[in-house]
Amino acid sequence: MVNYYSADAVREVLTWPLVNKAVESALLAIVKEDHKMPSTSFAFQPKRTFTACGKEPGKILLTMPAYVGNYKLKSPRDPGEVEHTHSTLACKLVTSFSGNPRRDLPLPSIQAHVLLFDNQTGQLSAIMEGTDLTTWRTVSASLVATKYLYFRRFGAQAEQERNINVAIVGCGVQGQLHAAAFCAHFRVRQLNLYNRTHSKAQDLAYQLRQKLSTESGTQINVYSSPNKACQDADIICIATFSKEPLIQLADLKANQGVHINAVGAGENHFSEVAPEIYQQAKVYVDCYANAEAELVGLPAPITAEVGEIILDGNYPREAEISIFQSMGMASEDACVAQAVRDALFLPQRCPAGKAIP
């Protein structure tokens, strides 16, 4: 029997502790066995494939398979959130049909589903709506990268003790969730918002002011240019389709340590950030193999995978610029989908999925 999990069912159990643990497990699993401090988990993750859907442009099927073995997840079933070992075989399928919003009955341009398989028999066991899952795991990767690439340079307790200024460049779906998640996780003193359409940043500022308690003390500002939004920022999250650099080296605080989460989806993954920043920064990725395929022409060498830094603690120096070049990977989708399914299988939630005959 194949279970189907709708977007509403998935959304009901998505929490940051659940997703962050799964994403961190995926980042560790992808580290090669020959690393000086190898993880006990492992992953097989071929390069993602792109299939054109006909001769008409703007219609693409993306496939992202992965097997993640011997990794840890906290079980929501057990008191004390005991960690259990998992192995997961999964494949995410994503369609990108740019004309969908203009149809008589509009549809999202991007739709995603994750297929989960029995790793002993290969039988399909579940189909899960993957759009929210993908959005959350992308933001979670930024949270995990920020924890290890920015905060840990100042000490093990820095994320609980250090007040930070955060800039969000691009207030679309990713920017909105990045803003909310960073305010929820860290001591954000000042949140600076920029979007090409100014009203969108203003709308986000209004929504966040309604949600954040006055006790948080977070000051939310909307700026008319990205350089102004970034000038006092310790952390910059940039998520746009820009083909040209939106932030320059002169926009960053000098010699005080800045971390950038680059999440854009333009013609290449690194077009939003000026080459001069890359040339002064240490660049980190989620996966070397993906970087080799998708970051051709990156104007700087790659320092390490984030998983390597989690393992060996070789954090950037306090005054350095660090960049997490986020690409997303199938191993993250597999681990998050497994965590979501575990949560949906809690006794009080059963039956969580709709059976497909």
Salt bridges, closest charged atoms under 4 A:
ASP8 OD1 - ARG11 NH1 2.87
GLU12 OE2 - ARG349 NH1 2.79
GLU56 OE1 - LYS59 NZ 3.51
ASP78 OD2 - HIS84 NE2 2.48
GLU83 OE2 - LYS21 NZ 2.97
GLU129 OE1 - HIS113 NE2 3.45
ASP132 OD2 - ARG11 NH2 2.68
GLU159 OE1 - ARG152 NE 3.55
ASP234 OD1 - LYS253 NZ 2.41
GLU267 OE2 - LYS243 NZ 3.21
GLU294 OE2 - ARG48 NE 2.64
GLU294 OE1 - HIS269 NE2 3.18
GLU308 OE2 - HIS35 NE2 3.81
ASP312 OD2 - HIS35 NE2 3.39
GLU320 OE1 - LYS282 NZ 3.53
GLU320 OE2 - ARG317 NH1 3.49
GLU332 OE1 - ARG137 NE 3.70
ASP333 OD1 - LYS92 NZ 3.25
ASP333 OD1 - ARG137 NE 2.79
ASP342 OD2 - HIS86 NE2 3.06
